[in-house]
Amino acid sequence: MLLTTTPTIEGHTIKEYKGIVTSETIIGANFIKDIAAGLRDFFGGRSGAYEKVLIEAKNTSMRELEERALALGANAIVGIDVDYETMGDTNSILMVAMSGTAVVI
């Protein structure tokens, strides 16, 4: 399956639009990751623990987007939009939401 954030795929003609597909992944970061991230925030640097959680959430959401497009009979998704949000009292719940248009090329 071809996936792109652009509205078209160079060298391919969109033959059929199957519809909008969406996916959402909500994942919690645990207490230890919160402490490590707090220290990184205070001292500076990247939070590898949170990055791994974000990558996991993004990959899960992308797989679900593909599955939903395949269920519609699509072989590509164009115009993919990815949004990241934090939720919860301490912002320790992470959400990745994706949407795009399932198409046949």
C-alpha positions in Angstrom: 0.0 0.0 0.0 1.3 3.4 -0.9 1.0 6.1 1.8 1.6 9.8 1.3 0.8 13.1 2.9 0.4 14.7 -0.5 -3.0 14.8 -2.3 -1.7 12.9 -5.3 1.0 10.3 -6.1 3.4 11.3 -8.8 3.3 8.9 -11.8 -0.1 7.4 -10.7 -3.6 8.3 -11.6 -6.3 8.0 -8.9 -8.9 5.7 -10.4 -11.4 5.6 -7.5 -11.9 7.4 -4.2 -13.0 4.9 -1.5 -13.5 7.4 1.3 -11.9 9.0 4.4 -10.1 6.6 6.8 -9.2 7.5 10.3 -7.4 5.9 13.2 -6.7 7.0 16.8 -4.2 5.5 19.2 -4.2 6.5 22.9 -1.3 5.2 25.0 -0.3 5.9 28.5 3.3 6.6 29.7 4.0 5.1 33.0 5.2 6.7 36.2 8.9 5.9 35.7 8.8 7.5 32.2 7.2 10.6 33.7 10.0 10.9 36.2 12.7 10.4 33.6 11.0 12.9 31.3 10.7 15.4 34.1 14.4 15.2 34.8 15.2 15.6 31.0 12.9 18.6 31.0 14.8 20.1 34.0 18.3 19.3 32.8 17.7 19.3 29.1 18.0 16.6 26.5 15.7 14.2 24.7 13.4 11.7 26.4 14.1 8.4 24.8 11.3 6.7 26.8 8.6 9.1 25.5 10.0 9.0 22.0 9.6 5.2 22.0 6.0 5.5 23.2 5.3 8.1 20.5 6.8 5.9 17.8 4.8 2.9 19.0 1.6 5.0 19.0 2.3 6.4 15.5 3.1 2.9 14.1 -0.1 1.4 15.6 -2.2 4.2 14.2 -0.6 3.9 10.8 -1.3 0.1 10.7 -4.9 0.7 11.6 -5.2 3.4 8.9 -3.9 0.9 6.4 -6.2 -1.9 7.6 -9.3 0.4 7.3 -8.2 1.4 3.8 -7.7 -2.2 2.7 -11.2 -3.1 4.1 -12.6 -0.5 1.7 -10.7 -2.1 -1.3 -8.1 0.7 -1.5 -4.4 0.2 -2.4 -3.2 3.7 -1.4 -3.9 6.5 1.1 -3.4 10.1 0.1 -3.5 13.3 2.1 -2.5 11.7 5.4 -2.6 14.0 8.3 -1.0 13.1 11.7 -1.8 14.9 14.9 -0.2 14.3 18.3 -1.9 15.4 21.6 -1.4 14.9 25.3 -4.2 14.1 27.6 -4.9 13.5 31.3 -4.3 15.5 34.4 -0.5 15.2 34.1 -0.4 15.1 30.3 1.0 11.5 30.5 -1.5 10.0 28.1 -0.5 10.4 24.5 -2.8 10.3 21.5 -2.0 10.0 17.8 -4.8 10.6 15.4 -4.5 10.1 11.6 -6.7 10.6 8.7 -6.4 10.3 5.0 -8.3 9.4 1.8 -8.4 5.8 0.7 -8.0 5.5 -3.0 -7.4 3.0 -5.8 -4.5 3.8 -8.1 
